[in-house]
Amino acid sequence: MKLDQETLQKIAHLARLNFDAPSAEKMSKDLSQVLDWIEQLQEVPTEGVLPLTTMSAEVNVTRLDQVGNQLNQDEALKNAPKQENGFFSVPKVME
């Protein structure tokens, strides 16, 4: 599928892309190849094929949530080098 310049400029505007004439020609060629590939995929018979949610047959192993012993605020701050108003105090890393 050949992509005309008007469509290419519209796509570039929507994607917030700016490129010069040689780059526009290359982009048009590349997008045309992608569209050709998509047209080719449209010809594949997919009737009766269930959609996939993942490409892996692996099953996620999870555990049940269980209530356990948790640190309270005083225990958590006990070994903190610096604390302020009941919270960890760390050096500022961003301006």
Secondary structure, DSSP 8 states (H G I E B T S, - for coil): ----HHHHHHHHHHTT----HHHHHHHHHHHHHHHHHHHHHHTS--TT----S-S-----------------HHHHHTT-S-EETTEE-------
